Amino acid sequence: MTNKKQLDFKLGDSVKKLLPLIMLLVIGAIISAIQPAFATWTNLTNIMMNYAGTAFVALGAMMVIITGGIDFTSAEVYSCGSVIGGILYLRSGGQPILLLLGCLMVGIGVGVVNGLLIAHLKFPSFIATLAMQSLVHGLMLFFAEGQIIQLEGPVIEFLGKGRLLGIPVAFVMLILFGIVLWFVMNRTRFGTYTYALGGNADALAYTGVNLKKYTVLVYAAAGLCSALGTILITCRMSAIYSSTSSTLLVDGIASTVIGGTATSGGKGTVFGTIAGAMIIGTIGASMTILSVPVKMQNVVKGLIIIAALLVDVLINRRNARA
């Protein structure tokens, strides 16, 4: 009986890991049956290109949620990072390296401050990142001054809209980064401690691990992911606007939840999260093709998040009984 329970537990865990990919395939098949124009190579690669940046943001959110926390600053990292990077880009006469450095500086900087507030000052992650969200938004407005910055050049074009063998460069970068992050999360001390922070932080502290250090590192890594997403989105748009993305934060967190990351902490996978982002992209593209109003699209996304959470709860209850 014990062996049967262990087998059932492993099967449930395996199904949960594969669920995002299964959902992606099923949703794609249903939409293709309803609207054959959806299942074209051009449309599929456009989804890859348009949502690669969102997937980077989602990977950052995944790490934070695995620790049992939450990060509300990703959209502001995008707005402020792109503005700071854009200003450096203009003042340097159009040097793309300064655009990239500006985005990275803001993303990692915001992540480090988030981590310090949470780890050293004991702020709840909800309060700390909400306060930082407001602060970073204010900085963005201060530096932007309402201007629109146009971007051009081969590097911008390559990162934003370039293709390798027909596959968007942004998506290739996402997969390569995903492989590296998978290794980090599954084969290094950082990954082990990240999962332990959300699974059993007290036991981790008992072993002598510096929880504060790794908490700061997790939020810094999340900021890095948001910065990389900012770079791809900014280059794709070829312009910088002094406004906050109204959907980036929600899409990032939704991708993480749909991708199988447990909101209670301790569980989550890299490629499940990437699949979650592609699900969000597939749903968004399909609703656009089907002429679904924007307001209704947000309702649908909300229902999908609720459904993903329900599945997570049901699987956790089943595993607990096992």
Steps between C-alpha positions, in 0.01 A plus 500: 500500500782735585662439161170572328465830686854598406428416137178704506689793652767485230236476227315800641822700516594400145157595367527838672836565334364407156169680545615839358625333180181295472292815549701683232447221247128462579431875486694527173305209350162643605576848364634352175178303457290813557719730290740322258684829438643469851715195420745672268877516544488879484244521779678247720837674465335834571374357830853380580642844423230704672495298823868412545541815709198406711653155555819658637291702745310183593825315574591772748156477658539121518814520713339746741176300531699180560643670812145577614521869407354730236650775284289787367785701347551325165281740301677799656840347422382497140380861502789651698769274357404577143486875573840507674649282229342717232642820648848345510445381143416852381780675687757255365396565143308176462727242666283189559737366768399789726132422446568143612710610798235751610230231502723254687606762755140588585378139507775363722501813717127480568532127571781553750306772685193274510712222648658728761162633613362148533804318640656761727212732594247214516246671274238261360575451129154631413561832678866538399446446129179705497690793653785455254249486217379849592853633553635368169194629315566846643863484388389401151269803475777727632754388240262449208342846492234370263739439212487217247841358408537337159750215468672384184803308383599143414539387863154628593350336191682172562394468864145618444401355164793293374469133409734202495392227257152651509478496881487836683832593663311599815358147531840341435644716779212395726563129445876536552442700817243243609755219466750693711238585761380138509856394581529770768170405662556124490875450527639781715492609862309815404216297350487256791481784752241688294262204511578446869418864584144433389478138610654509847695815584531410870676173421728683257593757765569218746772369266681834524411638157491881480133552411539877463774461241303259284179701530681806362654286224159365398349848468810623316464208258133586454602857421750370245226297330271804489784706352563242227128498423508880488781494244314262268168684526663841451698385197191338347300822536795712373379778727483595867188655651472668839229265619464171684392183322149428627524127430863399555472440876176302470623300201826420677335374817228321301766321293666384820180369656381335179848352465455303820682709762338443839383829650575354843867474404751220459397381153537629146677417174682711244350348187155478655519876549615556141211283381270709721617818325437342160151400619431863591635603159292238320184608680570867431570441131197275458265750663637772272440282194148424626438875558439461873484845670804596709290528818374147449855375441591606854197313635610186316855530639359535850288188459802306372706602805218385729479169313877450530486570874212254537700228325797576728280469810344173383836340420646614834203352687537172313871485577433581866258207526759275335 
